[in-house]
Amino acid sequence: MQYHLNGFVPGNLQQPESIRNKKFPPNLGGISSEVDVLIVGCGPAG
């Protein structure tokens, strides 16, 4: 977790900070609002 100590900044650092800080609504184009199974997680256990 070294990146937390050094001030990790997510996103594309080649874009100006004013653009990176904007919150754009996600494009949910053809995604259904209902699901049969939802799996959430990451890593070896997910």
Secondary structure, 3 states (H helix, E strand, C coil): CHHHHCCCCCCCCCCCHHHHCCCCCCCCCCCCCCCCCCCCCCCCCC
